[in-house]
Amino acid sequence: MITLYDYELSGNCYKLRLFMSILGLEYRKQNVEFFPGQEHKGDAFLALNPLGQLPVLDDDGFVLRDAQAILGYLASRYDATRSWYPTDDPKRLAEVNMWLAFADAITGTASAARLHDLLRYALDADKARAGAHALFRVLDEQLWFSEREHAGWICSGERPTVADIACFPYVALSDEGGIPLIDYPALRRWTDRVRRMPGFIVMSGIFAASAPAP
């Protein structure tokens, strides 16, 4: 049985809940009080992840940290189509990995601004917001070209990959960090496509698509 060490308001935890829902995987959640209790910094959790970060996944004794790494693992092990993490296509796999690293950068900026505004963490919110806007401009341009050359997903090809799942949460939650998406039309259209995926689930601050696709 898969166990996800989870915090409901974490975008990085949510992306794993979302992906496992899309794959139809059964798992159990072990809730970790990130705020205000900071249970992720306690000895019991540090024995699982010495970095003191969420999420952590335990798949029958195989323990893995880092949301992007876990996405790759889940796709490699449980997606028989090999479309979410295309290990049989070196070029496309490299492209996916490149955007997984980009998702980490989104976490370091948009998520940091959200932590400041939502949970009052002592972070430089203005710097985080500026960094997020720089990243969102890059991603908006990538998606604009993808809409014309492919299917409108982050990576080339006709189907979404774990790169879309990795980048989605903190883009969708960016308003909670004072980062509006008004200037990023391709980014807004992409978030709507993600919301329409079969198996999509919501979290606090992220809602389902409200109307049929045009």
N, C-alpha and C positions, 0 to 999 in steps of 0.2 A: 504493500500500500504506500502511496506517495503521501508524505506529510509536508505541508507548506507552513513555515513559520512566518506569520502574516501580521500585518497591521492594516486595518481597514482603510485608512486615509492615505496610505503610501501608494504613489503612482507606480513605483517599481514592483510592489507586491501585486497591485492590480493587474499589471501586464501579464503576470503569470496566471492569475485567476482567469483572465480573459482568454489567454491562449489555451489553457487546459479546458475551458468551456468549449472553445471552437473545436478542439480535438476530441471532445467528448470523454475526457479522462476523469475517472473517479479519484478523489483525493480527500484528505482531511486537513482541516486548518487548525494550527496551534497558534492562538492569538498571543501576540507579544505586545505589551503596553509600551509603545514607543514614547508617548507623551500623555501625561506628565511624568509617568513613573520611570521612564528610561530603563525599562527591563532589559533592553538590548545591550546595556552596558554592565549588566550583572554577571556574576561568575558563571551561572548555569548557561546563559546564552553564549558567553565568551568561549566556553568549552566547545561550542558548535562552530562559532565564527569568531576567531580572535580579533577580527577587525571591528566587531561590534556593529555590524550593519545588517539591515534587512534588505531583501528576503534571504532565507535559507531554505533549501529543498532537501528532503531526506527521502530517497527512493529505495526502500528496503535496505537501508544501511549505507547506501552511497550518498554522502553528504556533499552538497555543492552550494557555494555562495556566488553572488553576483548575478543580477537579473538577466543580463545579456547572455552570459555563459549558460544559465539555466534554460533560456529560450532555445539556444542551439542544441543543448542536450535533449530537451523534450522533443524537439522536432526530429532530431536524428534517430531517437529511439522509438518514438510512437507515431510518426507520420509515415505511413507506408507509401504515400505518393512521392515523397522526397521533394515536394514543391516548396514547402515552407523554408527549408534549409537545404539548398540544392547541392548536396555533397558530390553528386556525379557530374557537376558542371563547374570546373575550376574557376572560370572567369566570373560566372554569376555568383558563385560562393564567395569569391573575393569581394565582389561588389556588396553582397549582403554584409560581410564582416566589416567593410568600411563604414557602412551606415549604422551598424551596431555600435561602433566606436563613437559615431556622431550622436547616438542616443545617450551615451555617457556624458557627452558635452552638454546636451540639453538638460540632463539631471543636474549638472554642476552650475547651471545658470537659471533656467526657468524654475526648477525645483527649489533652488536656494532662495529665489525671490518669494516663492510661495511659503517656504518655511519662515521667512522673516515676517510676512504679512499675516499669515494664518496662525502660526504658533509662537510668534514673537522671538524667534531665534536672533541672536546678535550677529547678523550677517550684513554685508554691504549690499543692500538691495538695489541701489542705483547701478552699481557695477554689474550685478547679476542680471538686471533687466537689460542693460546695454548689450551684454554678452548674448542674451537670449534673442534679442532683435537681430543681431548679426547672424546668428545661426538660422533664424526663421527666414531671413532673406535668402540664404543659400538653399534651404529646403523648399521654399516657395518656388524658386526658379527651377529647381530640379523637378518638382511636380508639374509645373507648367509645361516643360518640355516632354515629360512622361505622358501627359494627357494627349499630346499631339503625335508622339512616336510609338507609344505603347498603350497600356491600359490605365494609366493614371496612378500606378503604385510607385513607391520610392525607387525600386530597382527595375531594371529592364525586364521585359516579358509581359505575359498576360495575366499573371496571378500575383497576389500579395505574398510577401515573405515575412519572416520574423522581424525584419527591419521595420516594417510598418507597425507591427505590434510594439516593438521596442520604443519607437519614437512617439507613438500616439498619446500616451497618458499625459505627459507633462506639457504637450502642446494643447491638448483638450482642457487641461486645468490651468492654463496660463493666465486667465483672467484673475484667478485667485492670488496671483503674484503681481498684479498690476500690469500685465502684458496683454493688451488687446490684440485680436487677430484681424482687425478691420483692414489693415493694409496688406493682407496676405490672402488674396482670393483663392489661389490654387491650394493653399494650405487648408482653408475652410472647406473647399470642395472635397479634399482628401479625407478630412475628419468625418465628413458625412458618409463617404464610401465605407470607411471603417465601421461606422455605426450600423451599417446595413449588412455587415457580414453575418452569415448564419452562425448562431452560437454567441453572438455579441451579448455581453452583460454590462450592467451599469455599476457605478460606484458613486459615492457622494461627490457631487460636482460634475459628473459625467452622465449624460442622459442619452436615451435612445433617440434615433432619428424620429422626427415628429410628423413627417408626411412621406407619402410614396416618392420614390425617386422620379425625377422628370423624364 
